[in-house]
């Protein structure tokens, strides 16, 4: 801003009152002969007038009070027109209020004042834009050098001179950087609580945080740029940037820098998302090959090395609803990155999986790590998410560890919603919860397991040809839904009468009855066993 004293210093004008306000910042210069120009002024202006309507002392005093009350920087009265000199009433009122009043002689045109102010303000704005451009280039270099959100937040904090925080779309903190003074935990929690409240209310615009940071902070939405390259004002933010200044209010450069930084944060989040998606696709292909048995032994161990997985690896398996599967896998990727560097997360079939590096430490520590990751994903999604964890295995022999984790998850589901003592089963299932699955997993002879499965399931596959696959899917859904016709039919997208026909046909082909607990267990073991050997 332009101090009033600097503006009038080299002009042939005379300050007659209000020296206390000589350093008032001049935002612009305005010329008016209205008795009340304030409806067209926003504060910070220097007003120039000849006072042709200010004919008596009462009007003159009221005029000065009006301008001072509206926050103007000062008043310049042009003499030689309506007034040959500055009226005493104007002078006295300005002196009493400490409001700068100066005389502009007839020989000095108003345009001399406006030109000097415009020149200074334009140069100042240009300097601010130059600084902001340099700041933008600095932030761009950080993104290009792949220093991540930490590097971006660190640069923002340095440029603003205060703390910078980036939150995700739910208000969870992604990164926080300080300048000289760290924010108190209470202040951070206050910011987070206000942000989450606004997110719940559907906030899509920036705002000035209240509380401890009131008057010196700004929160801005980060909107993902769509394929057409134009983000709309109504688009939902997928992150938030919050920054504050340590030494006082944010200035024009700070605000401009923060608005530019929003684009840089969006680019960094997009870069990280693309990298995560690419890694998940590669990891998904690897997991699919692992589960199918296409990759085993040294070949599998070699493919795991680029992901940072060593000799022994643990497996975590979730089976989220289809509607939130992509969201779960994104949260799982973040959780693995933070909790177990060197692990990988991806989806394979209906499952969302994580392969976790495992040292030679205690088994219980590995399960605690798996539970931390599961709990974090559940918090991110806002839903209860059971999971299964397999014991660590050699990198080349992970297929059995995967099936152990998957079977533990299914055994937990089969245990029912309530245990006998009225409390639900643990949300993380391990080999201790395998039950009958332990029998299948302990069979090292694949030929023996295949013979058992074929003896039960082959009549269905061979007796109905192509329709046998439909019967198998119906049988599996019916058992997984504990014999609930409506639930199983919804899962298969068919009518319950269609499902009844299919189950009756299975019973006819196999000579078994699904009303029999023993036959149902045999079917269930055979279906699970097929997954271990195919």
C-alpha positions in Angstrom: 0.0 0.0 0.0 1.0 3.7 -0.5 1.4 5.7 2.7 -0.3 9.1 2.5 2.9 10.9 3.6 4.8 9.4 0.7 2.1 10.4 -1.8 2.1 14.1 -0.8 5.8 14.5 0.0 6.9 15.8 -3.4 3.7 17.6 -4.3 3.1 21.3 -3.7 0.4 20.6 -1.1 0.2 21.5 2.6 -0.9 19.3 5.4 -3.2 21.4 7.7 -4.5 18.8 10.2 -4.4 15.2 11.3 -0.7 14.5 11.3 -1.4 11.4 13.4 -2.8 9.7 10.3 -0.1 10.7 7.9 1.0 7.0 7.5 -2.5 5.9 6.5 -2.4 3.5 3.5 -3.9 4.9 0.3 -5.7 2.2 -1.7 -6.9 4.6 -4.4 -7.6 8.3 -5.1 -11.2 9.3 -5.7 -12.6 12.7 -6.8 -16.1 13.7 -5.8 -18.3 16.8 -5.1 -21.1 14.8 -3.5 -22.2 15.6 0.1 -22.0 11.9 0.9 -19.7 9.9 -1.5 -19.4 7.0 0.9 -21.8 4.6 -0.9 -19.3 4.5 -3.7 -16.3 4.1 -1.5 -15.0 0.9 0.3 -12.4 2.4 2.6 -8.8 3.3 2.2 -9.3 5.9 -0.5 -7.9 9.4 -0.5 -10.8 11.8 -1.4 -10.2 15.0 -3.4 -12.9 17.7 -3.5 -13.3 21.5 -4.0 -16.0 21.5 -1.3 -18.5 23.4 -3.5 -21.4 22.0 -1.5 -19.8 22.4 1.9 -20.9 25.9 2.5 -21.5 26.1 6.3 -19.5 24.9 9.3 -22.1 22.2 10.2 -21.9 20.6 6.8 -18.1 20.8 6.9 -17.8 19.1 10.3 -20.3 16.4 9.4 -18.4 15.7 6.1 -15.1 15.1 7.9 -16.8 12.8 10.5 -18.5 10.9 7.6 -15.2 10.3 5.8 -13.3 9.4 8.9 -16.0 7.0 10.1 -16.0 5.2 6.7 -12.2 4.5 7.0 -10.9 6.8 4.3 -7.2 7.5 4.2 -7.5 11.3 4.1 -9.1 14.4 2.5 -7.6 16.9 0.0 -9.4 20.2 -0.4 -8.8 22.1 -3.6 -8.7 25.8 -2.8 -9.3 28.7 -5.2 -12.8 27.5 -6.2 -15.5 27.5 -3.6 -13.0 28.2 -0.8 -10.0 30.5 -1.0 -8.5 28.7 2.0 -9.3 25.6 4.1 -12.3 26.5 6.3 -11.6 26.5 10.1 -14.4 24.1 10.8 -12.9 21.5 8.5 -9.5 22.0 10.1 -10.7 21.8 13.7 -12.8 18.6 13.1 -10.0 16.9 11.2 -7.5 17.7 14.0 -9.9 16.4 16.7 -10.4 13.1 14.8 -6.7 12.8 13.8 -7.9 12.6 10.2 -5.4 13.8 7.6 -6.5 17.0 5.8 -4.3 18.8 3.3 -4.8 21.8 1.0 -4.4 21.4 -2.8 -3.7 24.9 -4.2 -5.4 26.1 -7.4 -2.1 25.7 -9.2 -1.9 22.0 -8.5 -4.4 20.0 -10.5 -6.0 17.0 -9.0 -4.6 14.8 -11.8 -1.1 15.4 -10.4 -2.2 13.6 -7.3 -4.0 10.8 -9.0 -1.2 10.2 -11.5 1.4 9.9 -8.7 -0.8 7.5 -6.8 -1.7 5.4 -9.8 2.0 5.1 -10.8 3.0 4.0 -7.4 0.2 1.5 -7.0 0.7 0.0 -10.4 4.4 -0.4 -9.8 3.6 -2.0 -6.4 1.1 -4.4 -7.9 3.6 -5.3 -10.6 6.2 -6.0 -7.9 3.7 -8.2 -6.1 2.8 -10.1 -9.3 6.6 -10.6 -10.0 7.1 -12.0 -6.5 4.0 -14.2 -6.9 5.2 -15.5 -10.2 8.6 -16.4 -8.7 6.8 -18.1 -5.9 4.7 -20.1 -8.4 7.8 -21.1 -10.3 9.4 -22.3 -7.1 6.3 -24.4 -6.3 6.3 -25.8 -9.8 9.9 -26.9 -9.5 9.0 -28.8 -6.3 6.3 -30.7 -8.1 8.6 -31.5 -11.0 11.3 -32.7 -8.6 8.8 -35.0 -7.0 9.4 -33.8 -3.5 5.8 -34.6 -2.6 3.2 -32.8 -0.5 5.8 -32.4 2.2 7.9 -30.3 -0.1 5.0 -28.2 -1.3 3.7 -27.5 2.2 7.2 -26.6 3.4 7.6 -24.1 0.5 4.2 -22.5 1.2 5.0 -22.1 4.9 8.3 -20.5 4.0 6.7 -18.1 1.4 3.8 -17.1 3.7 5.9 -16.9 6.9 3.6 -19.2 8.9 2.2 -22.7 9.2 0.7 -24.5 6.2 -1.6 -27.6 6.4 -3.2 -29.8 3.7 -6.3 -31.8 4.6 -8.1 -34.4 2.5 -11.8 -34.2 1.5 -12.9 -35.6 4.9 -10.8 -33.2 6.9 -8.0 -35.6 7.8 -4.6 -34.0 7.9 -2.3 -35.1 5.1 0.7 -32.9 5.9 1.6 -30.0 8.2 4.6 -27.7 8.0 5.5 -24.7 10.3 7.8 -21.7 9.7 9.3 -20.6 13.0 6.6 -21.4 15.6 4.8 -24.7 15.7 1.0 -24.5 16.1 -0.4 -25.8 19.4 -2.3 -29.1 19.2 -5.4 -27.3 20.4 -5.2 -24.8 17.6 -4.8 -27.6 15.0 -7.7 -29.5 16.4 -9.8 -26.3 16.3 -9.0 -25.8 12.6 -9.7 -29.4 11.8 -13.1 -29.3 13.7 -14.2 -26.2 11.9 -13.2 -27.6 8.5 -15.0 -30.9 9.1 -18.1 -29.0 10.2 -18.0 -27.0 7.0 -17.4 -30.1 4.9 -20.5 -31.7 6.4 -22.4 -28.6 5.5 -21.2 -29.0 1.9 -18.7 -26.1 1.8 -17.1 -25.5 -1.6 -15.7 -22.0 -1.1 -12.7 -20.7 0.8 -13.1 -19.0 4.2 -11.2 -17.3 6.9 -10.7 -19.7 9.9 -11.8 -18.4 13.3 -10.6 -19.0 16.8 -6.8 -18.7 17.5 -6.1 -18.0 13.8 -8.8 -15.4 13.2 -7.7 -12.5 11.0 -4.4 -14.1 9.9 -5.4 -17.3 8.1 -7.1 -18.5 4.9 -8.6 -21.9 4.0 -9.0 -22.7 0.3 -10.6 -25.7 -1.5 -8.5 -27.8 -3.8 -10.6 -29.0 -6.7 -9.5 -31.8 -9.0 -9.2 -30.4 -12.5 -11.6 -32.4 -14.8 -10.5 -33.7 -18.3 -11.7 -30.5 -20.0 -9.3 -28.6 -17.9 -11.9 -26.3 -16.3 -12.8 -26.7 -12.7 -16.3 -25.3 -11.9 -17.0 -23.2 -8.7 -19.6 -25.8 -7.6 -17.2 -28.8 -7.9 -16.7 -30.6 -4.6 -13.1 -30.1 -3.2 -11.0 -33.2 -2.8 -8.6 -31.4 -0.5 -8.2 -28.2 1.5 -5.2 -25.9 2.0 -5.0 -23.9 5.2 -2.3 -21.4 5.9 -1.7 -18.7 8.5 0.8 -15.9 9.0 2.8 -15.8 12.2 3.4 -12.0 12.3 -0.1 -10.7 11.6 -2.7 -10.5 8.8 -2.1 -11.9 5.4 -1.1 -9.3 2.8 -1.9 -9.2 -0.9 1.2 -11.2 -1.8 0.3 -13.9 0.7 -3.3 -14.2 -0.6 -2.2 -14.3 -4.2 0.5 -16.9 -3.4 -2.0 -19.1 -1.6 -4.5 -19.0 -4.5 -1.7 -20.0 -6.9 -0.5 -22.7 -4.4 -4.0 -24.3 -4.6 -3.2 -25.3 -8.3 0.2 -26.7 -7.3 -1.4 -28.8 -4.5 -4.0 -30.1 -7.0 -1.2 -31.0 -9.4 0.8 -32.8 -6.7 -2.3 -34.7 -5.6 -3.0 -35.6 -9.2 0.6 -36.8 -9.7 0.5 -38.9 -6.6 -2.9 -40.3 -7.6 -1.7 -41.3 -11.0 1.4 -42.9 -9.5 -0.7 -44.7 -6.9 -3.2 -45.9 -9.6 -0.3 -47.1 -11.8 1.3 -48.9 -8.9 -2.1 -50.5 -7.9 -2.6 -51.7 -11.4 0.8 -53.3 -11.5 0.3 -54.7 -8.0 -3.2 -55.9 -9.0 -1.8 -57.9 -11.9 0.9 -59.3 -9.6 -1.7 -60.3 -7.0 -3.9 -61.9 -9.6 -1.0 -64.0 -10.9 -0.1 -64.9 -7.3 -3.6 -66.0 -6.4 -4.1 -68.0 -9.6 -0.8 -69.8 -9.0 0.6 -68.4 -12.2 3.5 -66.9 -10.3 5.3 -68.9 -7.6 8.7 -69.5 -6.1 11.7 -67.5 -7.3 9.7 -65.8 -10.1 7.2 -64.4 -7.6 10.0 -63.3 -5.2 11.8 -61.5 -8.1 8.6 -59.7 -9.1 8.0 -58.5 -5.5 11.5 -57.0 -5.1 10.7 -53.7 -6.9 7.9 -53.1 -4.4 10.4 -53.3 -1.6 9.2 -56.7 -0.3 11.9 -59.0 1.0 12.2 -62.6 2.2 9.1 -62.8 4.4 5.8 -61.2 3.6 2.4 -60.9 5.5 -1.0 -60.7 3.8 -4.0 -58.6 4.7 -7.3 -59.3 2.9 -10.5 -57.2 2.9 -13.7 -57.9 1.0 -15.5 -54.5 0.8 -18.9 -53.9 -0.9 -18.5 -53.2 -4.6 -19.8 -49.6 -4.2 -16.8 -48.6 -2.0 -14.1 -51.0 -3.3 -12.1 -48.3 -5.2 -12.3 -45.9 -2.2 -11.2 -48.7 0.2 -8.2 -49.5 -2.0 -7.2 -45.8 -2.2 -7.3 -45.6 1.6 -5.5 -48.9 1.9 -2.7 -47.6 -0.3 -2.3 -44.5 1.9 -2.4 -46.6 5.1 0.2 -49.0 3.8 2.5 -46.2 2.6 2.4 -44.6 6.1 2.3 -47.6 8.3 4.4 -50.2 6.4 6.8 -48.6 3.9 7.8 -51.1 1.3 4.4 -52.8 1.2 1.9 -52.8 -1.6 -1.9 -52.6 -1.8 -4.2 -53.6 -4.7 -7.4 -55.4 -5.6 -7.8 -58.8 -7.1 -11.3 -60.1 -7.9 -13.7 -59.1 -5.0 -10.8 -58.6 -2.6 -8.7 -55.7 -1.6 -5.3 -56.8 -0.4 -2.1 -55.6 1.1 1.2 -57.4 1.1 3.2 -56.2 4.2 7.0 -56.5 4.8 7.7 -58.7 7.8 10.9 -59.1 9.7 11.9 -61.8 12.1 9.9 -60.3 14.9 7.0 -61.7 16.9 4.0 -62.9 15.0 1.7 -60.8 17.2 3.5 -57.6 16.2 2.7 -58.4 12.5 -1.0 -58.9 13.4 -1.0 -55.6 15.3 0.4 -53.9 12.2 -2.4 -55.5 10.2 -5.0 -54.3 12.7 -3.7 -50.7 12.6 -4.0 -50.6 8.9 -7.5 -52.2 8.9 -8.7 -49.7 11.6 -7.2 -46.7 9.7 -9.0 -47.7 6.5 -12.2 -48.2 8.4 -11.9 -44.7 9.9 -11.2 -43.2 6.5 -14.2 -44.9 4.9 -16.5 -44.4 7.8 -17.6 -48.0 7.8 -16.9 -51.3 9.7 -14.5 -53.3 7.6 -13.6 -56.9 8.8 -10.3 -58.3 7.5 -8.3 -61.4 7.5 -4.5 -61.6 8.1 -2.3 -64.5 7.1 0.9 -65.5 8.8 4.1 -64.3 7.2 5.5 -66.6 4.5 8.4 -66.7 2.2 8.0 -64.3 -0.7 7.8 -67.2 -3.2 5.1 -69.0 -1.2 2.5 -66.3 -0.7 -0.4 -68.0 -2.3 -1.0 -70.2 0.7 -0.6 -67.1 3.0 -3.2 -65.3 0.9 -5.7 -68.2 1.2 -5.1 -68.3 4.9 -6.0 -64.7 5.3 -9.0 -65.0 2.9 -10.2 -68.1 4.7 -9.8 -66.5 8.1 -12.0 -63.6 6.8 -14.7 -66.0 5.6 -14.5 -68.1 8.8 -15.2 -64.9 10.7 -18.3 -64.2 8.5 -19.5 -67.7 9.0 -19.1 -67.3 12.8 -22.2 -65.1 12.6 -22.9 -61.5 13.6 -22.9 -62.4 17.3 -20.7 -64.8 19.3 -22.2 -67.0 22.0 -21.3 -64.4 24.8 -23.1 -61.6 23.0 -20.1 -59.8 21.6 -19.2 -59.6 18.0 -16.2 -61.5 16.6 -12.9 -59.6 16.3 -12.8 -57.4 13.2 -9.3 -58.8 12.3 -9.4 -62.6 11.8 -6.2 -64.7 11.8 -5.3 -68.3 11.5 -6.6 -68.8 15.0 -10.1 -68.3 13.6 -9.8 -70.7 10.7 -11.9 -73.5 12.2 -12.6 -76.1 9.5 -10.5 -74.2 6.9 -7.4 -75.3 8.8 -8.1 -78.8 7.5 -8.0 -77.6 3.9 -5.0 -75.5 4.3 -3.1 -78.3 6.0 -3.5 -80.6 3.0 -0.1 -80.4 1.3 -1.1 -82.9 -1.4 -3.0 -81.0 -4.1 -4.0 -84.3 -5.8 -5.7 -85.5 -2.7 -7.5 -82.2 -2.3 -8.5 -82.2 -5.9 -9.9 -85.7 -5.6 -12.0 -84.7 -2.6 -13.4 -81.6 -4.5 -14.1 -83.4 -7.7 -16.0 -86.2 -5.9 -18.5 -83.6 -4.7 -18.6 -81.0 -7.4 -18.0 -82.9 -10.7 -21.6 -84.2 -11.0 -22.7 -80.5 -11.2 -20.2 -79.5 -13.7 -20.4 -82.5 -15.9 -24.1 -83.1 -15.7 -25.2 -79.6 -16.8 -22.5 -78.5 -19.2 -22.3 -74.7 -19.5 -25.2 -74.3 -17.1 -23.0 -76.0 -14.4 -21.1 -72.8 -13.8 -24.4 -71.0 -13.0 -25.3 -73.8 -10.6 -21.9 -73.5 -8.9 -22.3 -69.8 -8.4 -25.8 -70.2 -7.0 -24.6 -73.0 -4.6 -21.7 -70.8 -3.3 -23.9 -67.8 -2.8 -26.6 -69.8 -1.0 -24.1 -71.3 1.4 -22.3 -67.9 2.0 -25.7 -66.4 2.8 -26.4 -69.1 5.4 -29.4 -70.5 3.4 -31.2 -67.1 3.2 -33.1 -67.3 -0.1 -33.8 -63.6 -0.5 -30.3 -62.4 0.4 -28.7 -65.0 -1.9 -31.0 -64.2 -4.8 -30.2 -60.4 -4.5 -26.5 -61.3 -4.6 -27.0 -63.3 -7.8 -29.4 -60.8 -9.4 -32.1 -63.4 -9.9 -35.6 -64.2 -8.5 -35.8 -66.4 -5.4 -37.8 -69.0 -7.3 -35.0 -69.2 -9.9 -32.6 -69.8 -7.1 -34.8 -72.5 -5.6 -34.9 -74.3 -8.9 -31.1 -74.2 -9.2 -30.5 -75.5 -5.7 -33.0 -78.3 -6.2 -31.2 -79.2 -9.4 -27.8 -79.3 -7.5 -29.4 -81.7 -5.0 -30.7 -83.9 -7.8 -27.3 -84.1 -9.6 -25.3 -84.8 -6.4 -27.7 -86.9 -4.4 -27.1 -84.6 -1.5 -29.5 -82.3 0.5 -28.6 -78.7 1.5 -31.0 -79.1 4.4 -28.3 -81.5 5.8 -25.6 -79.8 7.9 -23.1 -82.5 6.9 -23.8 -82.1 3.2 -23.7 -78.3 3.4 -20.3 -78.5 5.1 -19.0 -80.9 2.4 -20.2 -78.5 -0.3 -18.6 -75.6 1.4 -15.2 -77.4 1.9 -15.2 -78.5 -1.7 -15.9 -75.0 -3.0 -13.1 -73.5 -0.8 -10.8 -76.3 -1.7 -11.2 -75.6 -5.4 -9.9 -72.1 -4.8 -6.7 -73.5 -3.2 -5.9 -75.8 -6.2 -7.1 -73.8 -9.2 
